[in-house]
């Protein structure tokens, strides 16, 4: 397994689903602002997790899917606690012994 996976830069989330136009209702001015904030939060969230998703998909090629998902979940949890992506990944990798997390 490659422990030093190169994180992609400027990854855009490309699999966003579009609702058919007949579902769109005219927005009131305050709804437009809320919709913009919601869209911005969604884009920021998906952009932040996309490199971790790609890492997990690559990791799953060399380990089990369960192990890769645990790594991805642990990394994103640590990021939610304030660690940057690289530090979170390194911490999670340091918890492994022969591709297994021991408690």
C-alpha positions, 0 to 999 in steps of 0.5 A: 500500500502506498502510505504517501498518497498524493492528495489531489489539488483543486478537486471539484465535486462533479457528480452533483445532481440537478433537479428538473426545472419544474421543481424550482419555485420562485424565491422570495428575497430572503429565501434567495439569500438562504438558498445561496448560503445553503448552496455555498455550504454544500459546495464547501462541504463536498469540496472539502471531503472529495480528496478524502473520498478519493483517498478512500477509493484508492485505499480500498484497492489495497485493503478491505472496503471496511478498513478504507471506510474506517480510515475515511471516517476517522480522518473526516471526524478529526477534521471536524475536530479542527485538524487539517487534512494532512495531520488527520490523515497522518494521525489515522495512519499512525494508528494502524499496525499491518493495515489493522486498527487495534483498540 
